Every structure is written in structure tokens, then in C-alpha cells.
Amino acid sequence: MAEDVIDSDETLAPAKGDAMRIFIFKSDTDPTLRAFAGDLAGLRLPTKFKPWRAVGAVAPDRDPPHGLSRDVIEAAIGAQGFQLFRLSKKG
């Protein structure tokens, strides 16, 4: 039965090729600034725009909002821990 045990490290990140759950944050210092992160705590979000508040999540089987590319977001999260984006100002 030892073969049935899954290494706990494998459960922390999606397998290569699998989509991740993406968390969406809002900066309280800049109302138009948002960020995507791979963790609910947003531990790697830039400190100069904090405090950050979690405002949503994108399930692995869903598309990110605003027509943004999941591949680009996941690559940025993998490289730097987050991806920033701005909401356009309504005129």
C-alpha cells in the first residue's frame, strides 16, 4: 500500500500542463490596480501598493476576466509570483 501514498509536494502545485487556481487582488492604495497571484495570501505581491485585498478567484477550468490570457498570467506568477493589471477608467 505504500505505493498509494502521494508525496505531499505534488499536491501543492498543479501538475505540468494543468491550470492553476488564480487569486485576484485589489490594491487599497490605487483603486484601479489589480493583481493575480497563485496564493490566497498574496505573499509575493508588491509591497508599494499594499494593502492588498483578495476580491476573487479564477478556477482552473475558467477563463480569467477581461479577456486576459491565462498562459501569460500563469507564466508571470511562475516567474515573479504575481501579474499586475489595471482597470480602465470609465469615462
N, C-alpha and C positions, 0 to 999 in steps of 0.2 A: 503494500500500500504506500510505501514511501515515494513511489513514482507519481502518485496522485497529488502530492503536495506541490503547490505553486510557490515559487520563490516570491517573497513579498515585494522585491524591487520591480518585478514585472507588472504588478498591479498598480503601481504609482503613475505610470505613463502609458499612453496608448502604444500599441504595437506599431512598428514602422508601417506607414501607409494608412493607418487608422486615423480618423479625425479626432481632435481633442474637444473637450468642453472648454469654451472660451467665456471668460467673465468680462462684463462691461462695467467700466467705472466712470464716474463724473468727477471732475475737479471742482472743489468748492471755491478755489481762488479764481478760476476762469470758467464762467458758465457755458462757454461754447466748446470747451476742451473735454474730450472723452478719451478713454484708453481701453484697449483689450489686454487681458493678461491670462495666464494659464492657471492662476491660483486665486481662490476666493479672497484671500487676504491682500492681494496686490503687493506683495513684499518687494517686488523689483520695480515698481512704478517710480517715476522721477519725483524726488522729494521737493523740488522747487515749485511744483504745482499742487502739493498736498494742502489740506487733507483731501483724500480720495474717498468716494463713497460708491460702494457696489450698487449698481442700478439694474442689473440684469445678467443673463447668461444666454449663450448660444449652444444648444445641444449638438452633439457630434453629427446628428443626421439633419441638421438645419443649416440654412444659409445665413451668413451674417447680415445685419441690417445695412441699409443704404447702398446696396449693390456692391459692397466691398468684397474683395477676393479672400476666401478662406485660406488659400495657399499662401498668399502674401502675409496675411495676419499670422498664421502658424509659423512661417519662416522667421518673422520678426520676433515672435515670442521665443522661439528656439534660440535666436541669436542674442537678443538683449533683454528678454523677459517681458516685453510689452510692445504694443503698437499704438501710437497716438493718432487721433483723428479729430477734426473739428466739425461741428455742425455749422451749416451755412446760416448766416444771419438772414432772418426773414425781413423782406423789405416792405 
